[in-house]
Amino acid sequence: MLLESFKPIHGVLLCEGEDIDPSLYESEISSLSPEELQEIRETHASDTSIDKEKDSIELALAKLCLEQNIPYLGICRGSQILNVACGGTLYLDLEKELTNKLPEERRTKHIDYDNYDEHRHVVRIVENSPLHSWFKDSLDGENMEILVNSYHHQGVKRLAQRFVPMAFASDGLMEGFYDPDAYNPEEGKFIMGLQFHPERMRSNDLDEFDYPGCPAAYQEFAKAVIAYQKKLNSSMSVPKTLVLDGEMESKRKILVRCFSLARYMYTKGATGKSLSKVSELEVGAEFLESNTALSTEQETRLKEMGATVRNGGSYMKKLKVDEEKQMIVRNMMNKMNIEQLSDLMAFYHLMGNICGEVLEQKVS
C-alpha cells in the first residue's frame, strides 16, 4: 500500500544506511561467536542498529524495480539491498569473516573511522563492464585498477544469480555488479549496485573528482530514468476509438449532450435559460471525444464525476446539492421522455465501464 503512494516511479536510487537484518538473507546468523558479535556491535555501533521497517520498504522497492524493469542504482547499502532482494547473501562482518582469514598481502581495509572520507583502497575493474567504459581513460593499459573510497564493514558474500561482477577488491570482495540483461540506459534499462560512493571520490574542499569517470554512474542512471519515463508515458496513451456507424454516432452525441446538461446543472445550478450556452456544456463532450492520454485536468474532472458515473442518486447526496438545485434537476428530468431517461441511465452505465477500464489500466 505504501509503494502505491510513490507511483508513478521512474527510477530508484538507494544509498547508505544501517546493516540489513541478517534473518533476511541467512538461515542461520553465522558461525561467529556471541563475543565476536558483541565486539562487532561495539566497533560499528552506528551501523548495527537494525531498522526492520526500512529494510521492508527498501526491499519492496528493489523487488518492484526488478519486476517492472524500473531503473535502479544501489550505492553502498543500496547495492546490498539489491543483492538480498534477488536471493544473494552478505558477510556479517568483513574483518571477522574475510580479512582475518587471508594472508597479510591480500588484506583490504574497508573502513577507517580515523580517515573516513580520505580512505581509499584498490579495486580491479572487470573488462567490458559499464565501469570499464566509464573509467577507461584512467586505466593504464592492462592495469585495470583504480582507488575507491570505502565506508562499510559488510559486503556481498554470494552474488545473486542474475548479476555479474564489475569490480573486486584485493581480498576478493565484490565492489560492483549489474544485470547485463537490464542495462541499456538509452532504452530506460539500468539495474546496478556499487559498494563505493563515486560522488564522494574527491579530495577535501575540492570540486574535482578523483577520476573523470566518477559522475558517469549518475549520468547514465539519469539517462535511463528519463528514457523509462518517456517509454512509460507512451505506453499509457489511450488508443484512438473505433469509428462508429451513423446510428451509433448519433446515439453517442445524444449521450454526450445528456451528460453535458446533467454535469452543468449539478455544478452550476443552471436554469433552462442558460442551457443554450454551448460553451458551458462541453465538459462531457471534451472528455469522451479525447483520443489522447488523460491530462491532469481531465483526471481531476474524472474524479469529480466519479460519483455521478456510478450512481446519479448518490451523486447528489455526496455533493450535498441543496434543495433548490435538486428541484431544478428533477423538473428537468420530469420533462424528459422515457427514451431520453433510458439513454441517460445507459450513459451512466457506459461511463462506469469506462472508469473501471481506466482504473484497471492505471493499477496494472
Salt bridges, closest charged atoms under 4 A:
GLU4 OE2 - LYS7 NZ 3.09
GLU16 OE2 - ARG200 NH1 3.26
GLU18 OE1 - LYS54 NZ 3.32
ASP19 OD2 - HIS153 NE2 2.82
ASP21 OD2 - LYS52 NZ 3.92
GLU39 OE1 - LYS96 NZ 2.88
ASP55 OD1 - ARG77 NH2 2.72
GLU58 OE1 - ARG77 NE 2.88
ASP93 OD1 - HIS44 NE2 3.57
ASP93 OD1 - HIS153 ND1 2.92
GLU104 OE1 - ARG107 NH1 3.57
ASP112 OD2 - LYS109 NZ 3.85
ASP117 OD1 - ARG200 NH2 2.90
ASP171 OD2 - HIS110 NE2 2.69
GLU175 OE2 - HIS110 ND1 3.48
GLU175 OE2 - HIS121 NE2 3.45
GLU175 OE2 - HIS152 NE2 3.90
ASP179 OD2 - ARG162 NH2 2.66
GLU186 OE2 - LYS223 NZ 3.51
GLU187 OE1 - LYS189 NZ 3.90
GLU199 OE2 - HIS197 ND1 2.75
ASP210 OD2 - ARG120 NE 2.94
GLU220 OE2 - LYS223 NZ 3.24
GLU249 OE2 - ARG252 NH2 2.78
GLU286 OE1 - ARG301 NH1 3.07
GLU289 OE2 - ARG252 NH2 3.69
GLU297 OE2 - ARG301 NH2 2.73
GLU299 OE2 - LYS362 NZ 2.39
GLU304 OE1 - ARG263 NH2 2.91
ASP343 OD1 - LYS251 NZ 3.23
